[in-house]
Amino acid sequence: MAKFKVLAMDNVSEKGLEPLRKEPDIEVVIGKKMTEDELVEIIGDYDAMIVRSATKVTPRVLENAPKLKVVGRAGVGVDNIDLNAATQHGVLVVNAPDGNTIAATEHTIAMMLALARNIPQAVAKMKNGVWDKKAFLGVELRGKVLGVIGLGRIGSAVARRAQALEMDIVAYDPYITSEKAESLGIKLVTMDELLPVADFITMHMPKTKETYHMLDEQAFAKMKDGVRVINCARGGIVDEEALYKYMQSGKVAGAALDVFEKEPNTESPLLALDNFIATPHLGASTAEAQLNVAIDVAEEIVEALQGKVVRNTVNIPSVKPEVMVKIKPYLKLAEKLGKFQAQLVEGRATKLEVTYNGDLAGEEVKPITTALIKGFLDPILQETVNFINAPLLAKNRGINVIQTVNGRAGGYASLITVKVVSDKGEHTLSGTLFQDNDPRIVMVDGYRVDAIPEGYMLYVPHIDKPMIIGPVGMMFGKYNINIASMQVGRKEVGGKAVMMLSVDAPVPEDTMKEIAGIDGVLDVKFVSL
């Protein structure tokens, strides 16, 4: 009788299940499409399950799975798996972040070639019975400058293939060191340096608050006349209205999108332009990619069931139960502190110092540091960041992580302080747990506050004087944004102070600019947690 039972859902590739089937102590059961109630009835018999996107692994499913040790997602996204509930129940969640790298890379290259040679337009005319050789004068890639925005796994792979096509590569990535780029034979530049020189621009960034509409009207205005733009990364990075405007004007000679801000999308005005080509989010849609992600996650499940080191966990790696009991409440706090810092700091981060004070100084704090690094990298990287790869990703990006402990905690039972140093400055943030493990930010850049790290927040350094807090509050009222809480910290009367606000909705960029224009306000940073 097999030692472990694995439930395979969502028509996962049979060939992809071979790593599981070849293990004599693992039995694989193919599950049909089930409701949550049906899944709850049977899940208690299984040690592991593998899903794609259809099956929802909910808190209720996990509550009824006492034997479940690992859930595998045959793909990258884990939106259908409740990670918090999985962690609470000690269930490892693994995915396959590398399985579609080649597919996405090759699709980007295919889109660039099709764009350069007008291939889709020529095919359409021929299928309509028109032989129109003169209408489709293309351009060669050799000798052209390719601007790569984002040098993660896919961006780097695209750059290598473009080098084989004899293109010159420049790249922008604020989280890659010049040394790392040079080792790839790529010149690292700023966005303002990349835009005017690139003949082709390809996007490989995650969609975040910072990258949303990264290519906007101002960016397009700075580009070389006749530029061609490719986006096979995330919809929303390119401002589609601005793209349409600059394609109509002739500034942009052509564009190729595999992703749109709203999907599915067959109504975009871009589709009416002769120099625009598109595909319906096909970046990972190859037979090989679908097979690879299934094989990768099946191998991860085998490793997890056999108690070995698992590479691609997306929640928390196994630690001793007695250690987890003590540090578990701090993992969420640390991840929030890291995520807050990622949105506070400007420029390229070079150092991340974490200091543990009070009771934590005597505990195993390495998993907490890893949670903090994960929180810091999550908002700024396109690739999947998890508790296994976070330290390596930080190292590869030239971020020196320093962990220290100190017995004194300044009146708190325990305190976590994280200082991030970048080429444009530094910020320091401290957090602790109040009664019932309630996470709080208690200090920002040396100013005492008492803020709950969740939802939408604003950090507003300002001069301590009248007519600051009131006008800021009135500005939110003007735009119908409710303030949930406000904290003000200062060191001396009339000196510099900080304001921390929690609000009930995202703050539009125009509102941020108006707040920044209030006399005495030094800066405004919006943070989404």
C-alpha positions as CSV (number, residue, x, y, z in Angstrom):
1,M,0.0,0.0,0.0
2,A,1.3,3.4,-1.0
3,K,2.6,5.7,1.8
4,F,1.2,8.9,0.2
5,K,-1.8,9.7,-1.8
6,V,-1.8,12.7,-4.3
7,L,-4.9,14.2,-5.8
8,A,-4.3,15.6,-9.3
9,M,-7.0,18.1,-10.4
10,D,-7.7,20.3,-13.4
11,N,-6.6,17.9,-16.2
12,V,-2.9,18.3,-15.3
13,S,-0.8,16.8,-18.1
14,E,-0.6,13.0,-17.6
15,K,3.0,13.1,-18.8
16,G,3.7,15.8,-16.2
17,L,2.6,13.4,-13.4
18,E,5.4,10.9,-14.3
19,P,7.7,12.1,-11.5
20,L,4.9,11.2,-9.0
21,R,3.9,7.9,-10.7
22,K,7.4,6.5,-10.7
23,E,7.7,6.7,-6.9
24,P,6.6,3.4,-5.4
25,D,5.3,5.0,-2.2
26,I,3.1,7.5,-4.0
27,E,-0.4,6.8,-5.4
28,V,-1.8,9.3,-7.8
29,V,-5.6,9.8,-8.1
30,I,-7.1,11.8,-10.9
31,G,-9.9,14.0,-9.6
32,K,-12.9,15.2,-11.6
33,K,-14.2,18.7,-11.5
34,M,-15.6,19.2,-8.0
35,T,-17.5,21.8,-6.0
36,E,-16.0,23.0,-2.7
37,D,-18.4,20.6,-0.8
38,E,-17.3,17.6,-2.9
39,L,-13.6,18.5,-2.4
40,V,-14.1,18.9,1.4
41,E,-15.6,15.4,1.6
42,I,-12.6,13.6,0.1
43,I,-9.5,15.8,0.8
44,G,-9.0,14.3,4.2
45,D,-7.6,11.2,2.5
46,Y,-4.8,13.0,0.7
47,D,-1.2,13.9,1.6
48,A,-0.8,16.3,-1.4
49,M,-2.7,17.8,-4.3
50,I,-1.7,19.3,-7.6
51,V,-3.9,21.9,-9.2
52,R,-3.9,24.4,-12.1
53,S,-6.2,27.4,-12.0
54,A,-9.7,25.9,-11.8
55,T,-9.7,24.3,-8.4
56,K,-10.0,26.7,-5.5
57,V,-8.0,25.6,-2.4
58,T,-10.0,27.5,0.2
59,P,-9.6,27.8,4.0
60,R,-12.5,25.4,4.3
61,V,-10.8,22.8,2.1
62,L,-7.6,23.2,4.2
63,E,-9.4,22.9,7.5
64,N,-10.7,19.5,6.4
65,A,-7.3,18.2,5.2
66,P,-5.5,16.9,8.3
67,K,-3.1,14.8,6.3
68,L,-2.3,17.4,3.7
69,K,1.4,18.4,3.5
70,V,1.8,20.1,0.2
71,V,-0.3,21.8,-2.5
72,G,1.4,22.2,-5.9
73,R,0.3,24.8,-8.5
74,A,1.2,23.7,-12.1
75,G,2.0,27.3,-13.1
76,V,3.2,30.5,-11.6
77,G,0.1,32.2,-10.1
78,V,-1.3,31.0,-6.9
79,D,-4.4,33.2,-6.7
80,N,-6.7,30.1,-6.3
81,I,-4.8,28.9,-3.2
82,D,-5.3,30.6,0.2
83,L,-1.7,31.1,1.2
84,N,-2.5,32.4,4.7
85,A,-4.7,29.4,5.5
86,A,-2.2,27.0,4.0
87,T,0.6,28.4,6.2
88,Q,-1.7,28.4,9.3
89,H,-2.4,24.7,8.7
90,G,1.3,23.9,8.1
91,V,0.7,23.1,4.4
92,L,3.5,23.9,2.0
93,V,2.5,25.6,-1.3
94,V,4.8,25.2,-4.3
95,N,4.6,26.5,-7.8
96,A,6.6,26.3,-11.1
97,P,8.0,29.8,-11.7
98,D,10.6,28.8,-14.3
99,G,8.5,26.5,-16.5
100,N,7.2,29.2,-18.8
101,T,10.4,31.3,-19.1
102,I,11.3,30.0,-22.5
103,A,7.8,30.3,-23.8
104,A,7.5,33.9,-22.8
105,T,11.0,34.7,-24.1
106,E,10.4,33.2,-27.5
107,H,7.0,34.9,-27.8
108,T,8.7,38.2,-27.1
109,I,11.2,37.5,-29.9
110,A,8.5,36.4,-32.2
111,M,6.5,39.5,-31.6
112,M,9.6,41.7,-32.3
113,L,10.3,39.9,-35.6
114,A,6.7,40.0,-36.7
115,L,6.6,43.7,-35.8
116,A,9.8,44.5,-37.7
117,R,8.7,42.6,-40.9
118,N,4.9,43.3,-40.8
119,I,4.2,39.6,-40.9
120,P,0.6,39.5,-39.5
121,Q,-0.5,42.3,-41.9
122,A,1.0,40.6,-44.9
123,V,-0.6,37.3,-44.0
124,A,-4.0,39.0,-43.6
125,K,-3.8,40.6,-47.1
126,M,-2.7,37.4,-48.8
127,K,-5.6,35.5,-47.1
128,N,-7.9,38.2,-48.6
129,G,-6.5,37.5,-52.0
130,V,-4.1,40.5,-52.3
131,W,-0.5,40.1,-53.3
132,D,1.0,43.5,-52.1
133,K,4.7,43.2,-51.9
134,K,5.4,47.0,-51.9
135,A,3.2,47.8,-48.9
136,F,5.3,46.0,-46.3
137,L,8.8,47.4,-46.2
138,G,10.3,46.1,-43.0
139,V,13.4,46.8,-41.0
140,E,16.3,44.6,-39.9
141,L,17.1,43.9,-36.3
142,R,20.9,43.7,-36.8
143,G,22.6,46.8,-35.6
144,K,19.4,48.1,-33.9
145,V,19.4,49.1,-30.2
146,L,17.0,47.0,-28.1
147,G,16.0,48.7,-24.8
148,V,15.1,46.0,-22.2
149,I,13.1,47.3,-19.3
150,G,13.5,44.7,-16.5
151,L,16.4,42.2,-16.4
152,G,14.8,39.3,-14.5
153,R,14.7,35.8,-15.9
154,I,12.7,36.6,-19.0
155,G,14.3,40.0,-19.7
156,S,17.8,38.5,-19.5
157,A,16.8,35.6,-21.7
158,V,15.3,38.0,-24.3
159,A,18.5,40.1,-24.2
160,R,20.7,37.0,-24.8
161,R,18.7,36.0,-27.9
162,A,18.7,39.6,-29.2
163,Q,22.5,39.6,-28.9
164,A,22.5,36.5,-31.2
165,L,20.6,38.6,-33.7
166,E,23.4,41.2,-33.5
167,M,21.4,43.8,-31.7
168,D,22.9,46.3,-29.2
169,I,21.4,46.0,-25.8
170,V,20.8,48.7,-23.2
171,A,18.7,47.9,-20.1
172,Y,16.9,49.7,-17.3
173,D,16.4,47.8,-14.0
174,P,16.8,49.7,-10.7
175,Y,17.4,46.4,-8.8
176,I,20.3,45.1,-10.9
177,T,23.9,46.1,-10.3
178,S,26.0,47.4,-13.1
179,E,28.4,44.5,-12.5
180,K,25.6,42.0,-13.0
181,A,24.5,43.7,-16.3
182,E,28.1,43.9,-17.6
183,S,28.5,40.1,-16.9
184,L,25.6,39.7,-19.4
185,G,27.2,42.0,-21.9
186,I,24.5,44.6,-21.4
187,K,24.9,48.3,-20.7
188,L,22.8,49.4,-17.7
189,V,21.3,52.9,-18.1
190,T,18.6,55.1,-16.6
191,M,15.1,55.3,-18.2
192,D,15.9,58.8,-19.5
193,E,19.0,57.4,-21.2
194,L,17.2,54.4,-22.6
195,L,14.2,56.0,-24.2
196,P,15.9,58.3,-26.7
197,V,18.3,55.7,-28.1
198,A,16.3,52.5,-28.3
199,D,14.9,51.4,-31.7
200,F,12.9,48.6,-30.0
201,I,11.7,48.6,-26.4
202,T,10.5,45.5,-24.6
203,M,8.9,45.4,-21.2
204,H,9.6,42.7,-18.6
205,M,8.5,44.3,-15.3
206,P,5.8,43.3,-12.8
207,K,2.7,45.4,-12.6
208,T,3.0,47.5,-9.5
209,K,2.1,51.0,-8.3
210,E,5.5,52.2,-9.6
211,T,5.3,50.4,-13.0
212,Y,1.7,51.2,-13.8
213,H,1.7,53.2,-17.0
214,M,5.5,53.3,-16.9
215,L,5.4,54.1,-20.6
216,D,3.1,57.1,-20.4
217,E,2.8,60.2,-22.5
218,Q,6.0,61.7,-21.0
219,A,7.9,58.5,-21.7
220,F,6.7,58.3,-25.3
221,A,7.7,61.9,-25.9
222,K,11.3,61.1,-25.0
223,M,11.5,58.1,-27.4
224,K,13.3,58.1,-30.7
225,D,11.2,58.8,-33.7
226,G,10.2,55.4,-35.3
227,V,10.5,53.4,-32.1
228,R,8.8,50.0,-31.9
229,V,7.3,48.8,-28.5
230,I,6.7,45.3,-27.3
231,N,4.9,44.3,-24.1
232,C,4.6,40.6,-23.3
233,A,4.8,41.1,-19.5
234,R,1.8,42.6,-17.8
235,G,-1.1,44.7,-19.0
236,G,-1.1,48.2,-17.6
237,I,2.6,48.9,-17.8
238,V,2.0,50.6,-21.1
239,D,-0.5,53.4,-21.1
240,E,-2.6,52.3,-24.1
241,E,-4.2,55.7,-24.7
242,A,-0.8,57.3,-24.9
243,L,0.4,54.5,-27.2
244,Y,-2.5,55.0,-29.5
245,K,-1.8,58.8,-29.6
246,Y,1.9,58.4,-30.5
247,M,1.2,55.6,-33.0
248,Q,-1.3,57.9,-34.8
249,S,1.2,60.7,-34.9
250,G,3.9,58.4,-36.4
251,K,6.3,58.8,-33.5
252,V,5.8,55.1,-32.7
253,A,6.3,53.1,-35.9
254,G,4.7,50.0,-34.5
255,A,3.7,48.2,-31.4
256,A,3.0,44.6,-30.3
257,L,1.1,43.7,-27.2
258,D,0.4,40.2,-25.8
259,V,-1.2,41.7,-22.6
260,F,-3.8,44.5,-22.1
261,E,-4.8,46.5,-19.1
262,K,-8.3,44.9,-19.3
263,E,-8.7,41.4,-20.6
264,P,-10.2,39.9,-22.6
265,N,-10.0,42.8,-25.0
266,T,-11.2,42.9,-28.5
267,E,-12.5,46.5,-28.5
268,S,-9.2,48.4,-28.1
269,P,-8.8,51.3,-30.6
270,L,-5.3,50.1,-31.1
271,L,-6.6,47.1,-33.1
272,A,-7.8,49.5,-35.8
273,L,-4.2,50.7,-36.5
274,D,-2.4,49.0,-39.4
275,N,1.0,49.2,-37.5
276,F,-0.3,47.4,-34.4
277,I,-0.2,43.7,-33.8
278,A,-1.5,41.7,-30.8
279,T,-2.0,38.2,-29.4
280,P,-4.5,37.2,-26.7
281,H,-2.1,36.7,-23.7
282,L,-0.3,33.7,-25.3
283,G,3.1,34.3,-23.6
284,A,3.0,31.0,-21.7
285,S,0.8,29.1,-24.1
286,T,3.1,26.4,-25.5
287,A,2.7,22.6,-25.1
288,E,6.2,22.5,-23.7
289,A,5.5,25.2,-21.1
290,Q,2.3,23.5,-19.9
291,L,4.2,20.2,-19.6
292,N,7.2,21.8,-17.9
293,V,5.2,23.4,-15.2
294,A,3.4,20.1,-14.5
295,I,6.7,18.2,-14.3
296,D,8.4,20.9,-12.2
297,V,5.6,21.0,-9.6
298,A,5.3,17.2,-9.5
299,E,9.0,17.0,-8.7
300,E,8.6,19.6,-6.0
301,I,5.7,17.6,-4.5
302,V,8.0,14.4,-4.4
303,E,10.7,16.4,-2.6
304,A,8.2,17.8,-0.1
305,L,6.7,14.4,0.7
306,Q,10.1,12.9,1.2
307,G,11.2,15.7,3.5
308,K,13.8,17.1,1.3
309,V,14.6,20.8,0.5
310,V,12.0,22.4,-1.7
311,R,13.1,25.2,-4.0
312,N,9.9,26.9,-5.1
313,T,7.8,27.4,-1.9
314,V,5.5,30.4,-2.0
315,N,4.5,30.4,1.7
316,I,7.0,29.3,4.4
317,P,9.6,26.5,4.5
318,S,9.5,23.9,7.2
319,V,11.0,24.9,10.6
320,K,11.0,23.0,13.9
321,P,7.5,23.2,15.5
322,E,8.8,24.7,18.8
323,V,10.6,27.4,16.8
324,M,7.6,28.2,14.7
325,V,5.4,28.7,17.7
326,K,7.7,31.5,18.9
327,I,8.5,33.3,15.6
328,K,5.2,32.8,13.6
329,P,3.5,36.0,14.9
330,Y,6.5,38.0,13.7
331,L,6.6,36.7,10.1
332,K,3.6,38.8,8.9
333,L,5.0,41.9,10.7
334,A,8.4,41.4,9.1
335,E,6.9,41.0,5.6
336,K,4.8,44.1,6.0
337,L,7.9,46.1,7.2
338,G,9.8,45.0,4.1
339,K,6.9,45.8,1.8
340,F,6.5,49.2,3.4
341,Q,10.2,49.9,2.9
342,A,10.1,48.9,-0.7
343,Q,7.6,51.6,-1.4
344,L,9.3,54.2,0.8
345,V,12.9,54.0,-0.5
346,E,14.0,55.6,-3.7
347,G,16.8,54.6,-6.1
348,R,18.8,51.3,-6.1
349,A,18.9,49.6,-2.7
350,T,22.4,48.5,-1.7
351,K,22.0,47.5,1.9
352,L,19.3,46.1,4.1
353,E,20.1,46.0,7.9
354,V,17.7,44.1,10.2
355,T,18.1,44.4,14.0
356,Y,16.2,42.3,16.5
357,N,15.8,43.7,20.0
358,G,14.3,42.3,23.2
359,D,12.9,38.8,23.5
360,L,13.6,38.1,19.8
361,A,17.3,38.5,20.3
362,G,17.4,35.0,21.8
363,E,15.3,33.3,19.1
364,E,16.0,31.8,15.6
365,V,15.3,34.9,13.6
366,K,16.6,33.9,10.2
367,P,13.1,32.9,8.9
368,I,11.9,36.4,10.0
369,T,14.7,38.0,8.1
370,T,13.8,36.0,5.0
371,A,10.1,37.1,5.4
372,L,11.3,40.7,5.5
373,I,13.5,40.3,2.4
374,K,10.5,38.6,0.6
375,G,8.3,41.6,1.6
376,F,10.9,44.0,0.3
377,L,11.4,42.3,-3.1
378,D,7.8,41.3,-3.8
379,P,6.6,44.8,-5.0
380,I,9.6,45.4,-7.2
381,L,10.4,42.2,-9.1
382,Q,8.6,40.5,-11.9
383,E,9.8,37.1,-11.0
384,T,8.2,35.0,-8.1
385,V,9.8,35.8,-4.7
386,N,9.4,33.1,-2.1
387,F,10.9,32.1,1.2
388,I,13.5,30.0,-0.5
389,N,14.8,32.3,-3.2
390,A,14.4,35.7,-1.5
391,P,18.0,35.8,0.0
392,L,19.6,34.8,-3.3
393,L,17.5,37.3,-5.3
394,A,18.7,40.0,-2.9
395,K,22.3,39.0,-3.3
396,N,22.0,38.8,-7.1
397,R,20.8,42.4,-7.1
398,G,23.7,43.6,-5.0
399,I,21.6,44.1,-1.8
400,N,23.8,43.4,1.2
401,V,21.6,41.9,4.0
402,I,23.0,42.4,7.5
403,Q,21.2,40.7,10.5
404,T,22.1,41.7,14.1
405,V,20.6,41.1,17.5
406,N,20.5,43.4,20.6
407,G,19.0,42.7,24.0
408,R,17.6,46.2,24.5
409,A,14.2,47.0,23.0
410,G,13.5,50.6,24.2
411,G,10.5,49.7,26.3
412,Y,9.0,47.1,24.0
413,A,9.1,43.3,24.6
414,S,10.5,42.8,21.1
415,L,11.3,45.1,18.3
416,I,12.3,44.6,14.6
417,T,14.1,47.5,13.0
418,V,15.0,47.6,9.3
419,K,17.1,50.2,7.6
420,V,17.3,50.3,3.8
421,V,20.2,52.2,2.2
422,S,20.0,53.2,-1.4
423,D,22.0,55.4,-3.8
424,K,19.5,58.1,-3.1
425,G,19.3,58.0,0.7
426,E,18.0,55.7,3.5
427,H,14.9,55.0,5.6
428,T,14.5,53.3,8.9
429,L,11.4,51.5,10.1
430,S,10.6,49.8,13.4
431,G,7.8,47.5,14.3
432,T,6.5,45.3,17.1
433,L,3.6,43.2,18.3
434,F,1.1,44.6,20.8
435,Q,-1.3,42.5,22.8
436,D,-2.9,39.6,20.9
437,N,-0.1,39.7,18.3
438,D,-1.4,43.0,16.9
439,P,1.3,44.3,14.4
440,R,2.3,48.0,14.7
441,I,4.8,50.4,13.1
442,V,6.2,52.3,16.1
443,M,9.0,54.3,14.5
444,V,9.7,55.9,11.1
445,D,13.1,57.5,10.5
446,G,13.5,58.1,14.2
447,Y,10.0,59.6,14.7
448,R,7.7,57.7,17.1
449,V,4.3,56.7,15.7
450,D,1.7,54.1,16.3
451,A,0.4,52.8,13.0
452,I,-1.3,49.5,11.9
453,P,0.6,48.2,8.8
454,E,-2.3,47.2,6.5
455,G,-4.4,48.6,3.7
456,Y,-3.5,51.9,2.1
457,M,-1.2,54.3,3.9
458,L,0.5,57.7,3.3
459,Y,3.8,58.8,4.7
460,V,4.1,62.6,4.8
461,P,7.2,64.2,6.2
462,H,6.6,67.9,6.8
463,I,7.6,71.0,8.8
464,D,6.0,71.1,12.3
465,K,3.8,74.2,12.0
466,P,0.1,75.2,11.9
467,M,-1.9,74.7,8.7
468,I,-0.4,71.3,7.7
469,I,-2.6,68.6,9.2
470,G,-5.9,70.5,8.4
471,P,-5.2,71.2,4.7
472,V,-4.1,67.6,4.2
473,G,-7.3,66.3,5.8
474,M,-9.3,68.7,3.7
475,M,-7.6,67.5,0.6
476,F,-8.8,64.0,1.3
477,G,-12.3,65.3,1.9
478,K,-12.2,67.1,-1.4
479,Y,-11.6,63.8,-3.2
480,N,-14.0,61.8,-1.0
481,I,-11.3,59.6,0.4
482,N,-12.0,58.6,4.0
483,I,-9.1,58.8,6.6
484,A,-9.2,55.7,8.9
485,S,-6.5,57.0,11.2
486,M,-3.7,59.6,11.5
487,Q,-0.5,59.6,13.5
488,V,2.0,62.4,13.8
489,G,5.5,62.1,15.2
490,R,8.0,64.9,15.9
491,K,11.2,65.4,17.8
492,E,11.0,69.2,18.5
493,V,8.6,72.0,18.1
494,G,8.9,73.7,14.7
495,G,11.3,71.1,13.4
496,K,10.7,68.3,10.9
497,A,7.8,65.9,11.6
498,V,6.1,62.9,10.0
499,M,2.5,62.1,9.4
500,M,1.2,58.6,8.9
501,L,-2.3,58.2,7.5
502,S,-4.4,55.1,6.9
503,V,-7.1,55.6,4.2
504,D,-9.9,53.5,2.9
505,A,-9.1,53.8,-0.8
506,P,-6.1,54.2,-3.2
507,V,-4.9,57.8,-3.5
508,P,-4.8,59.1,-7.1
509,E,-1.6,60.6,-8.4
510,D,-3.2,64.0,-8.9
511,T,-4.3,64.1,-5.2
512,M,-0.7,63.2,-4.2
513,K,0.6,66.1,-6.2
514,E,-1.8,68.5,-4.6
515,I,-0.8,67.3,-1.1
516,A,2.8,67.6,-2.0
517,G,2.1,71.2,-3.0
518,I,0.8,72.2,0.5
519,D,3.2,74.7,2.1
520,G,5.4,72.9,4.6
521,V,4.9,69.4,3.1
522,L,8.3,67.9,2.2
523,D,7.3,64.7,0.5
524,V,4.4,62.3,0.0
525,K,4.6,58.5,-0.4
526,F,1.7,56.2,-1.0
527,V,2.1,52.7,0.4
528,S,-0.2,49.7,-0.4
529,L,0.0,46.8,2.0
